[in-house]
Amino acid sequence: MDTSVKVLVVDDDEAVRKTVVEILKSFGFSESIEAADGLEAWDNFFCCGDSGIRLIVSDREMPNWDGLDLLRAVRGRTQEHKISFVLMSGESLSKEEILEADRLGSFFIGKPFASIAHFQEAIEYAEAMQK
């Protein structure tokens, strides 16, 4: 796992965002930034060029743009950049949503995480999908 990359954590629940950032720090990631929904993430970090972000951990269900909207936009705009994407949700995804997330190179993990190790494996798998 490449802990030198900049990470974007996107979730409308501030407590979840802060928890994910702390877990990422425990893995060795030192640069994490946050957004409350997909549209905020896009407007602040992707609309105007390369932000340097190489890993996104995003909730699925959020107001404005949800995690799949953000994933679609990132993949449509930054194909030349290898950005790993972990999509997380406390709700079940439909078969179509899972297939789309997989086709777009994202790894899905349920919330709450089964374990911290399971979350770490999700990040590693998402990174491997982009190589």
N, C-alpha and C positions, 0 to 999 in steps of 0.2 A: 504494500500500500504506500503510495507516494504522499507523505504528509507535508511535503513542501508546497503543495498547491493551495490556491485561494479557494475557499468554500463559500457557497451561498446557501443559507438555510432559509426556507420559505414556509411559513405556517401562520395562519391567522390567530393561533393561540400563542400568546407571548411566552407563557410558561413552558410550552412544548419547545418553542424556538430556543429558549435559554437552556433547557435541558439538553437538547441536541448539540448545541454549541459546547456545553461542558463535556459531553461524551466525546465529541470530536477532539477537544483539547486533551482529554485523557489518552486518546490514540496518538497524540503528537502533532495534530494540526494546529498551527499557530495563527493562521489568518482566516477568520470567519466573519462574514458579513450577513446581515439579516434583512428580510422583507416580510411584510404581513400578508401579501397575496401575490399572485402571479403577475398581475398588471404592474404593481409597484416594483417588483423585481425587474421586469422588462424595461419599464420606463427609466429606472435608475441605473441599471447595469448593462443593458444589452442594446437599447435602441440606437445608440450612437457609435457603435464600433466595438472592438475587442476590449472587454473589461478585465481580462486576465483570469477570470474565473474558470476553473477546470473541473470542479465538482459541485453539483447541485443536489441538495437533499430537500425535497419539497413534499408538502402535504398534497393530497388529491383534492379534498373538499375545502374550498375557500371562496369568499365573495369575489366579485369582479372576475378575474381569471383564475381558474383552478389549476391544479398541477399539470393536467393534460394539456390545457391551453398553453401554459408556459413551455412544456416540453415540445409541443408542435412549433411554437415560435422560435425557440432556440435551435431546434434542428433545421428549420427552414432558413434561418439567417446565418448560422455559424457552422455549416457542414465542414468547413476547412479546419475548424478547431476541434480538438478532441476534448469534449466536455462530458464527463461521466455524470449520470443522472440516476438518483435513487428516488422513486416515487413511493410515498408512504400514506397509509390510510387506516383509520379505525373502522371503516366500512368495507364491505366486500366490493370488489370491482366486478363488472360484468365480464363475460368471456371476451366480448368485443374490445372492451377497454384494456384488458390484459394483453390481448393480441396486438393492439395498436401500440401500447407502451413498449412491448417487446420489439416490435417492428422498428420503432423509433430509437431503440437502443437504451431503454431504461430498465432498471431492475425494480420490481415491486416488493415492498415489505409491509406487513401489517403492523398496526399500532394497537396496543403497546407491544414493544419488541419482546420476543420470546426470551431474549437475553442480550446483553451487551455484545457478546461474541457473535450472535446472529446478525446484529446491526453491522458489526465490523465485516463479516462475511459478505453482506449485501453491498457494502462499499467496494470491497475487493472485486466482487463479481461485476459490478457496474464499470469499474475501471477496466477489467479484462474485456468487456464488451466493446470498448472503444479502441482497442489495440489492433 
